[in-house]
Every structure is written in C-alpha cells, then in structure tokens.
Amino acid sequence: MASTYEPIATTTLGSATAAITFSSIPSTYTDLKIIIVATASVSGSALQFIFNNDSASNYSVTLINGNGVNASSNKYSNQSTGYGLVASSSTGLSTSVPSFLSIDIFSYAGSTFKTALVAGNADKNGSGNVEYDVNLWRSTSAINRIDLSAQSANLSAGTTATLYGIKAA
Amino acid sequence: MPILGILASSKLGSLSSFESIATATGTGSSGTITFSSISSTYKHLQIRALARSTEAATGFTNLLVQVNGDTATNYSIHNLIGDGSGVSTVGYASQSLMELGAVVRNNETANIMGVSIIDIVDYASTTKNKTFRSFSGWDANGSGRNLLLSSAWYSTSAINSLTIKISGATNYFTTNSTFALYGIKG
C-alpha cells in the first residue's frame, strides 16, 4: 500500500528571520501538517501563520491552555493571522528554550473554510504553557502558501519547520 | 537554491509507516459511517474527520464511535472542553459509545466544519483494553469549542470495525463530510 504521509519541505533558519514561507504547495494531498520547533527574538511572542498571503481579518481561534497554575479558554475573532501559543505574553515562544508546535490543516485544498488544529508546548523551567488551538480561516480558496512568523519578533536561528502532506485513499 | 540565511531542503523521502486504509464521505442521507474488515497489520490507527450535520440547529453535536459492533456498556469517556470563556471537564463510566469529536450543526455559518484527529493505540492487541485519544474542535469566528477527549473500550478483542455516527435518527452527515482511516506501522 502506498505511503500517504510525505514531507514536502523543511526549513531551518541559519539566522534570525521574520518568516518561514512554504510556497507553491501542491493540492495533491488531503491534509497538511507542520511540525515547528521555534525560538524567537522576543520572549513571549505568539507563533503566527497566514495562508495565501492573506493578512486581512479573516482568522479566528478558540483555545484552551494550562500554564502550570490555571487552565483557561479564550477566543479571538476577526484576527489578521492564525495563532499558536497565544494565551498570554508570558507563555509564548522563548528566546532560548525551543517550543514545539504542530499544525494540522484539514482539507486545505477543499471548498470549505479551512480549520487548523494547533498543539503548542512551551516549557521554560518554572513557567510555560500547554495550549490547544482551533483556528479558522474564512476562505474557500485552496491553500498554496503558508507563512510562519513570531508576533512582533523574528524567528531565531535554529528554528525549524517541516511541512508534510497527508493523502487519503 | 536555498534562500540566504536559510538551509532548505525539499523532495524528502516518504514516511512509509503511515498508510491510508480507507476514506468515506457523507451522503446527506445517513448518520453512520463504518470502516469494516480493518487489517491487524498495523500498530496504531488514526482517523482524521471533517464533519458537519444536516441537523437544523446551531452549535455542535458529538461524533460518536463504537467498536466491532459492540453496543453494550463497555465504554468510558473523559473530556476537557474549552468554549472560549471557560474550561470544563466531565467523565462517564459504562457507556454504550464513545464521544470522540465535534460535528458542526447545519445552522452554523456555511462552510464551517468540525475537525478531529482520533488516535487508537495498539488496536490489534488481544491482551489489552483499548484507549482512544482525540483532539477536536470547531471555530465560527466568535463561537466554537476546543475538545480534548479520551475514551476506552473494555475488550481484549482486536479492533476490526469502527462505526462513526451522530445522534438523532434524522440527523445525517453532509456531503462535504469526510472520514479518513490511516494505519501506522510499528
């Protein structure tokens, strides 16, 4: 039986950079998955992503998180990006300890709005965050480009992201 | 050519241990999807679901799962749910089914779907009960749910059939609902 989980591209930053871009994404898969290991130039930055260069307020997110003290849930409407590790400024990306995020994008080439599940983990030896996000991009366009960035910061050297395609039978 | 400051690679090898087993699509006239004759040749299973119901209501309903046609009270459920305002958790013992995802009802904004990733570990074991885990949710730009779900099926039988359904005799999966079953080799 044919393999259906394939790496499309990997980027590892050699120097601090504003964004990691995956472009010309083929529409031949069913779902996409991105694995990200990231640090940022500003502590507490959220991990952001946009699809197809769309930075209009077409994104929203419902999240649940635990920061070692409390569990909470928040929602943000009409955002200009999708988010991971957005719960609070103290629980986002670290400048030194890599955070681990996975982004699952369902039916990215389909005709419905696009929903992405994000699992984010950031631990900083005394502070940190485990966060699960349900992101919506209100567009029926097929996703052919994804830009990953840190909110108001650069992604640091050593940040790595791999884009996978998952193909159903 | 790699972008300056970036080490880039592409056309990497495939992950041959993750295979597509079967895919089913909603018909608009049935609330049940069944994956049957599941081979025991994998170590784990994963279901990736995109689901919406024909039910004329807002919000969501649960994606329900039963194993090997077992409708007895051999299941248990625990969940952790965020609604954008608060967090809740609940557990149920001795259930006749599992709640493993979100299905968006049809009065929500068009094109919004519930999504779920359901992992079923060691499904072919004949000595262990079976544990299920799901990350699921939906967002409708101001409303939504974030679901972290766990269930168990108390049987040492290998899983060879999975039935996915929604509650309500006249509630059906829409034609843009899709359910993909994958096998992961050990």
Interface residues (C-beta under 8 A of the other chain):
Chain A: M1 A2 S3 T4 Y5 E6 P7 I8 A9 T10 T11 T12 L13 G14 S15 T17 I20 T30 D31 S60 V61 T62 L63 I64 A71 S72 S73 N74 K75 S77 N78 D104 F106 S107 G110 S111 T112 F113 T115 L117 A119 Y132 D133 V134 N135 L136 R138 T140 Y164 I166 K167 A168 A169
Chain B: G5 I6 L7 A8 S9 S10 L12 G13 S14 L15 S16 S17 F18 E19 S20 I21 A22 T23 R48 L50 L80 I81 G82 D83 G84 S85 G86 V87 T109 N111 I112 M113 V115 I117 F135 S136 G137 W138 D139 A140 N141 G142 S143 G144 R145 N146 L148 N176 T178 A180 Y182
